[in-house]
Amino acid sequence: MSIRFRLLLSNLAMILVPIFFVVLSALLMALLFRGDIKELRNIYLPPEHYHHISEKDQLYIDLHKETLKNPEQFLNPTYLKEIDGQLNKAGNTSLVVRKGQNIVYLPAKLQGLDKEELPPFGLFGEVDPVEQINHQFISIKKLDFFFPDGSEGSLFFVTDASSFAKFVRSSFPILFIVLLLILIVTNGLLTYYVSRSIILPIRRLQKAAEQIKEGNLNQPIPVKSKDEIGQLAQGFEEMRVRLKESIEKQLAYEENRKELIANISHDLKTPITTIKGYVEGIRDGVANSPEKIDRYIQTIHSKSIDLDHMIDELFLYSKLDLQRLPFHFENIQFDHYLQDFVEELRFDLEEKKVGISLNIEKNGDYLIVADREHLKRVITNIVDNSLKYIDKPAKELSFHLSTIDSYVLFKMNDNGPGIEEEKLPMIFDRFYRVDMARGTEKGGSGLGLSIAKRIIEEHHGSIWAESQKGQGTTILFTLRKAGEDN
């Protein structure tokens, strides 16, 4: 329930509840002065709302007809006593008959009634008020008629209202105070409920904001309603979750940065230590022959090249990580591009006796949008990584190119030792080596496949590996075809 609707209901209740009690008070006031609850129908309802005529009303109607047809009957004591009995039975009402100024019939229980206290002839009213006669509260209804001799006659229907009138008179102050208290309590409860339903959630939000300000992002913010404050709490909760994720990501970046520095320091230290050792060997005269000096210098040169290559890859990875490496995309026929690359690779690896095969499926569309130089680096890094780990004398590399829907699929398979399944997802992490040994004879920076992954991702492609222990490794990546931007 929204706050707006809640406030609307509260205002309606504050309006309708007093109206209800005002109506109730009006009914009590009417009963106080009219005495008969059935008479209220005559005050507040038009005749068309009467559904049936009571026995008492029917008796009144019959008596009225009788005054018009046989008025002399109302001088007959036997008839009057019979009518009085019927009235008593129908509604605790007694009959009094007056002719001129004389009372011709008066029941025994109304012997104390003074004829001067009765309403005069010709005074009409729909309902007579409650009157106190001889310390008794009574309600009087009058019906005027003429006797056959032309004298004035009146029928008085006297109803005992003592018990009800006494109850109303004694209880009215209490009822008034109760109604007033009900109004106060109703308004107080409604105000308390509405304010509580607004203030408590706001206090919870305030407490949650204090927790966030203090850096505690682990305490969830409860959302207990769907109103405006609930939506605000939901917004705070989403903000807390995103802020927590952001801080966790920042901490992860910081941890990665520390790990990166440690790995860089370790990987740079190994060739530098080797170079330093060989230089000291030459300086201290350990290399005491031209052949030994030449071998030392050759080793220093080789390690310097490795060091330079590692620094280049670190610099490249850093620019990829900061998204500052420029890409020059163009349309490339990937099948022709791969054919040229494989021919060049065969020439470079001719002395190493590496078997290279290429299979390109026919009738495929291999037009892609890519950066030539960076794509070459991806394939080169994949090849170098495979050659580094193949442990067989006869090394073999097999290239395969095909299409899948709107993608071009590249595969390169080697005949190396393979990779355990649990290690496959980690080979594209920076500085990760399958043997987890730094500075081994395998060499390399540990960034080759990580750089390849980042470049493929910049091409909006995917790269992954498939392998089984002892059965070689397959590196695959996909690139979207030119014009396939959906």
C-alpha positions in Angstrom: 0.0 0.0 0.0 1.5 3.3 -1.0 2.0 6.2 1.4 -0.4 8.4 -0.7 -3.2 5.7 -0.4 -2.4 5.2 3.3 -2.8 8.9 4.0 -6.0 9.0 1.9 -7.5 6.2 4.0 -6.4 7.9 7.2 -8.0 11.2 6.2 -11.2 9.4 5.1 -11.4 7.6 8.4 -10.9 10.8 10.3 -13.8 12.3 8.3 -16.1 9.3 8.3 -15.7 8.2 11.9 -16.8 11.6 13.3 -19.7 11.6 10.8 -20.8 8.2 12.0 -20.8 9.2 15.6 -22.5 12.5 14.8 -25.3 10.5 13.2 -25.4 8.1 16.2 -25.6 11.1 18.5 -28.5 12.6 16.5 -30.3 9.3 16.8 -29.8 9.3 20.5 -31.0 12.9 20.7 -34.1 12.0 18.7 -34.8 9.1 21.0 -34.3 11.3 24.0 -37.0 13.7 22.8 -39.2 11.3 20.9 -39.2 8.3 23.1 -40.1 5.6 20.6 -37.5 4.2 18.3 -40.1 3.2 15.8 -41.1 6.9 15.5 -37.7 7.7 14.1 -38.8 6.2 10.8 -41.3 9.0 10.5 -38.6 11.6 11.0 -35.8 10.3 8.7 -37.5 8.1 6.1 -40.2 9.1 3.6 -43.4 7.0 3.3 -42.1 5.0 0.3 -39.5 3.4 2.5 -42.0 1.7 4.7 -42.0 -2.0 4.0 -44.8 -3.1 6.2 -47.3 -1.7 8.8 -46.9 -2.9 12.4 -49.8 -4.2 14.4 -49.8 -1.0 16.4 -50.0 1.2 13.4 -52.7 -0.9 11.8 -54.7 -0.5 15.1 -54.3 3.3 14.8 -55.6 3.2 11.3 -58.6 1.1 12.2 -59.4 3.5 15.1 -59.1 6.5 12.8 -61.6 4.8 10.4 -63.9 4.0 13.3 -63.9 7.7 14.5 -65.2 8.6 11.0 -67.8 5.8 10.8 -69.0 5.1 14.3 -67.8 7.8 16.7 -70.5 6.9 19.2 -68.5 3.7 19.9 -66.0 5.7 21.8 -68.5 6.3 24.5 -69.0 2.5 25.1 -66.8 1.5 28.1 -66.7 -2.2 27.0 -65.4 -1.3 23.5 -62.9 1.2 24.9 -61.6 -1.4 27.4 -61.2 -3.9 24.6 -59.3 -1.4 22.5 -57.1 -0.4 25.5 -56.2 -4.1 26.0 -55.2 -4.4 22.3 -53.0 -1.3 22.5 -51.3 -2.6 25.7 -50.6 -5.9 24.0 -49.4 -4.3 20.8 -47.0 -1.7 22.3 -47.4 -1.1 26.0 -49.8 1.8 25.1 -52.9 2.9 27.0 -56.0 4.6 25.6 -57.5 7.8 27.0 -60.8 9.3 25.6 -61.8 12.8 26.0 -65.2 14.4 25.1 -65.2 18.2 25.2 -63.3 18.9 28.4 -64.3 15.7 30.2 -62.4 12.4 30.3 -64.8 9.6 29.4 -62.3 6.8 29.7 -59.1 6.6 31.7 -57.2 3.3 32.5 -56.5 2.5 36.1 -52.7 2.8 35.7 -53.1 6.4 34.4 -55.4 7.6 37.3 -52.9 10.3 38.2 -53.1 11.9 34.8 -54.4 15.5 34.9 -56.7 16.4 32.0 -55.1 19.8 32.0 -51.8 18.2 31.0 -53.3 16.7 27.9 -52.9 18.5 24.6 -55.9 20.6 23.5 -58.2 19.7 20.6 -56.9 20.7 17.2 -53.1 20.7 18.1 -51.6 18.5 15.4 -48.1 16.9 15.3 -46.7 13.8 13.7 -44.9 12.7 16.8 -45.4 14.0 20.3 -42.5 14.6 22.6 -41.7 12.8 25.8 -43.4 14.5 28.7 -43.1 14.0 32.4 -46.5 13.6 34.0 -46.9 12.7 37.7 -43.1 11.8 37.9 -43.6 9.4 34.9 -42.2 9.8 31.4 -44.8 9.2 28.8 -45.2 9.7 25.0 -48.6 10.9 23.9 -50.1 10.6 20.4 -53.5 12.3 19.8 -56.3 11.7 17.3 -59.1 14.3 17.1 -62.7 13.6 15.9 -66.3 14.7 16.4 -69.0 12.8 18.3 -72.5 12.5 16.6 -73.8 15.4 18.7 -71.0 17.6 17.3 -68.9 17.8 20.4 -65.1 17.6 20.2 -63.5 14.3 20.9 -59.9 13.1 21.2 -58.2 9.8 21.5 -55.0 9.8 23.4 -52.5 7.0 22.9 -50.2 7.1 26.0 -47.0 5.1 25.9 -44.8 4.5 28.9 -41.3 5.9 28.1 -40.0 6.1 31.7 -37.3 3.3 31.4 -35.9 4.4 28.1 -36.0 8.1 29.0 -34.4 7.6 32.3 -31.7 5.5 30.6 -31.0 8.2 28.0 -31.0 11.0 30.4 -28.7 9.2 32.9 -26.4 7.7 30.2 -26.2 10.6 27.8 -23.3 12.4 29.5 -21.4 9.0 29.6 -22.3 8.3 25.9 -21.1 11.8 25.0 -17.8 11.3 26.8 -17.4 7.8 25.3 -18.0 9.2 21.8 -15.5 11.9 22.4 -12.9 9.4 23.6 -13.6 7.2 20.6 -12.9 10.1 18.3 -9.7 11.0 20.1 -8.5 7.4 20.2 -9.4 6.8 16.6 -7.6 9.9 15.4 -4.6 9.1 17.7 -4.3 5.5 16.5 -4.6 6.5 12.8 -2.0 9.2 13.2 0.3 6.8 15.1 -0.1 4.0 12.6 0.5 6.3 9.6 3.4 8.1 11.2 4.9 4.8 12.5 4.7 3.2 9.0 6.7 6.2 7.7 9.0 7.0 10.5 10.3 3.5 11.3 11.4 2.7 7.8 13.1 6.1 7.6 14.9 5.4 10.8 16.0 2.0 9.4 17.3 3.7 6.3 19.1 6.3 8.5 20.7 3.5 10.5 21.7 1.7 7.2 23.2 5.0 5.9 25.2 5.3 9.1 26.5 1.7 8.6 27.5 2.5 5.0 29.2 5.7 6.1 31.2 3.7 8.6 32.2 1.3 5.8 30.1 -1.6 6.9 28.7 -2.9 3.6 27.9 -6.4 4.8 24.6 -5.6 6.5 21.7 -5.9 4.1 19.0 -3.3 4.1 15.6 -5.0 4.7 12.8 -4.1 2.2 9.5 -4.7 4.0 7.0 -2.8 1.9 6.3 -1.9 -1.7 5.4 1.7 -1.1 7.6 4.8 -1.8 9.8 4.1 1.2 10.1 0.5 0.2 11.3 1.6 -3.2 13.8 4.0 -1.6 15.0 1.1 0.6 15.4 -1.1 -2.5 17.5 1.7 -4.1 19.7 1.9 -1.0 20.1 -1.9 -1.0 21.1 -1.9 -4.7 23.5 1.0 -4.0 25.0 -1.0 -1.1 25.5 -4.1 -3.2 27.1 -2.2 -6.1 29.3 -0.2 -3.7 30.4 -3.4 -2.0 31.1 -5.0 -5.4 33.0 -1.9 -6.5 35.2 -1.9 -3.3 35.7 -5.7 -3.6 36.7 -5.2 -7.3 39.0 -2.4 -6.2 40.6 -4.6 -3.6 41.0 -7.4 -6.1 42.7 -4.9 -8.5 45.0 -3.9 -5.7 45.8 -7.5 -5.0 46.4 -8.2 -8.6 48.6 -5.1 -8.9 50.7 -6.4 -6.0 50.8 -9.9 -7.5 51.7 -8.3 -10.9 54.6 -6.4 -9.3 55.8 -9.5 -7.5 55.6 -11.6 -10.7 57.3 -8.9 -12.8 60.1 -8.6 -10.1 60.6 -12.4 -10.1 60.6 -12.8 -13.9 62.9 -9.9 -14.5 65.2 -10.9 -11.7 66.0 -14.3 -13.3 67.6 -13.1 -16.6 69.2 -10.2 -14.8 70.7 -12.6 -12.3 72.0 -14.7 -15.1 73.5 -11.8 -17.0 75.1 -10.5 -13.8 76.6 -13.9 -13.0 78.1 -14.2 -16.5 79.5 -10.7 -16.4 81.1 -11.3 -13.0 82.5 -14.5 -14.4 84.2 -12.6 -17.3 85.3 -9.8 -14.9 86.8 -12.3 -12.4 88.6 -14.3 -15.0 86.5 -17.4 -14.7 86.1 -17.3 -18.5 89.8 -17.8 -19.1 89.7 -18.8 -22.8 88.3 -17.2 -25.9 85.8 -20.0 -26.4 84.5 -19.6 -22.8 84.3 -15.8 -23.1 82.4 -16.2 -26.4 80.0 -18.6 -24.8 79.5 -16.3 -21.8 78.9 -13.3 -24.1 76.5 -15.4 -26.2 74.5 -16.3 -23.1 74.5 -12.7 -21.9 73.2 -11.7 -25.4 70.5 -14.4 -25.3 69.3 -13.4 -21.9 69.3 -9.7 -22.9 67.0 -10.6 -25.8 64.7 -12.5 -23.5 64.7 -9.6 -21.1 63.9 -7.2 -23.8 61.1 -9.5 -25.1 59.7 -9.8 -21.6 59.7 -6.0 -21.1 58.0 -5.6 -24.5 55.3 -8.0 -23.5 54.8 -6.3 -20.1 54.5 -3.0 -21.8 52.0 -4.4 -24.3 50.0 -6.1 -21.6 49.9 -2.9 -19.6 48.6 -0.9 -22.5 45.9 -3.6 -23.1 45.0 -3.5 -19.5 44.6 0.2 -19.6 42.9 0.0 -23.0 45.5 2.3 -24.5 46.7 0.0 -27.3 45.5 1.4 -30.6 43.8 -1.0 -33.0 43.6 -0.5 -36.8 40.7 -2.6 -38.0 40.2 -3.5 -41.6 38.5 -6.1 -43.7 40.6 -9.3 -43.9 40.1 -12.5 -45.8 41.1 -14.7 -42.9 41.7 -17.8 -45.0 44.2 -16.1 -47.2 45.8 -14.4 -44.1 46.2 -17.7 -42.4 47.7 -19.3 -45.5 50.4 -16.6 -45.7 51.1 -16.9 -41.9 51.5 -20.7 -42.1 53.9 -20.4 -45.1 56.0 -17.9 -43.2 55.9 -20.1 -40.2 57.1 -23.1 -42.2 60.0 -21.1 -43.4 61.0 -19.9 -39.9 60.7 -23.4 -38.3 62.3 -25.3 -41.2 65.5 -26.0 -39.3 63.6 -27.2 -36.2 61.9 -29.9 -38.2 58.4 -28.9 -37.1 55.6 -30.5 -39.0 52.9 -28.0 -39.9 49.5 -28.7 -41.6 46.7 -26.4 -42.6 43.1 -27.4 -43.3 40.6 -24.7 -44.5 37.0 -25.9 -45.1 35.8 -24.9 -48.6 32.7 -22.8 -49.4 33.1 -20.7 -46.2 32.9 -16.9 -45.9 36.1 -15.9 -44.0 35.9 -12.1 -44.3 36.5 -10.6 -40.9 37.2 -7.1 -39.5 40.5 -7.3 -37.5 43.9 -5.7 -36.8 46.5 -7.5 -38.9 49.5 -7.0 -36.6 47.6 -7.8 -33.4 46.0 -10.9 -34.9 49.4 -12.1 -36.0 50.6 -11.6 -32.4 47.7 -13.8 -31.2 48.6 -16.7 -33.5 52.3 -16.3 -32.9 51.9 -16.4 -29.1 49.7 -19.5 -29.4 52.4 -21.2 -31.6 55.3 -20.2 -29.3 53.5 -21.5 -26.3 52.8 -24.8 -27.9 56.4 -25.2 -29.2 57.7 -24.4 -25.8 55.9 -27.3 -24.1 56.0 -30.0 -26.8 58.2 -32.7 -25.3 58.5 -34.9 -28.4 61.4 -34.9 -30.9 59.0 -34.6 -33.8 56.9 -31.6 -33.1 53.6 -31.2 -35.0 51.2 -28.2 -35.4 47.9 -28.6 -37.1 45.8 -25.5 -38.2 42.1 -25.7 -39.0 39.7 -23.0 -40.2 35.9 -23.2 -40.5 32.8 -21.2 -40.0 30.0 -21.5 -37.5 26.9 -19.4 -38.2 28.2 -15.8 -38.1 31.6 -16.7 -36.7 34.9 -17.8 -38.1 36.5 -20.6 -36.0 40.3 -21.0 -35.7 41.8 -24.2 -34.2 45.5 -25.0 -33.6 46.3 -28.5 -32.3 49.8 -29.7 -31.1 51.2 -33.1 -30.1 52.4 -31.9 -26.7 51.9 -33.5 -23.3 48.4 -32.0 -22.9 47.0 -30.1 -19.9 45.0 -31.4 -16.9 41.3 -30.4 -17.1 41.3 -28.4 -13.9 44.2 -26.3 -15.1 42.7 -25.4 -18.5 40.7 -22.3 -17.4 43.9 -20.8 -15.8 46.3 -21.0 -18.8 45.0 -17.6 -20.0 45.8 -15.9 -16.7 48.8 -13.6 -16.6 52.1 -15.2 -15.4 50.5 -18.6 -15.2 52.6 -21.6 -16.2 51.3 -25.1 -16.2 54.4 -26.4 -14.3 54.1 -23.4 -12.0 57.9 -22.9 -12.1 59.4 -19.5 -12.7 62.6 -19.0 -14.6 62.8 -22.6 -15.8 64.4 -23.7 -19.1 61.0 -23.2 -20.7 61.6 -19.4 -20.6 58.9 -17.0 -21.6 57.1 -14.2 -19.6 53.9 -16.1 -18.8 51.9 -13.4 -20.6 51.7 -14.8 -24.1 48.2 -16.5 -23.8 47.0 -13.7 -21.5 47.9 -11.1 -24.2 46.2 -13.3 -26.9 43.0 -13.5 -24.8 42.9 -9.7 -24.3 43.4 -9.0 -28.1 40.7 -11.5 -29.1 38.3 -9.9 -26.6 39.1 -6.5 -28.2 38.0 -8.1 -31.4 34.7 -9.1 -29.7 35.6 -12.8 -30.0 36.2 -15.7 -27.6 39.2 -17.9 -27.0 39.5 -21.1 -25.0 41.5 -24.4 -24.8 40.6 -28.1 -25.1 43.0 -30.8 -23.9 43.5 -34.2 -22.4 46.5 -35.3 -20.5 49.0 -37.0 -22.9 46.9 -36.2 -26.1 48.0 -32.7 -27.0 46.3 -29.4 -26.6 43.9 -27.5 -29.0 43.6 -23.7 -28.8 40.5 -22.2 -30.3 39.2 -18.7 -30.9 36.2 -17.2 -32.8 36.0 -14.0 -34.7 32.7 -12.4 -35.9 32.3 -12.2 -39.7 32.4 -8.8 -41.3 28.9 -7.2 -41.3 27.6 -9.6 -38.6 27.1 -6.9 -35.9 23.9 -8.5 -34.5 
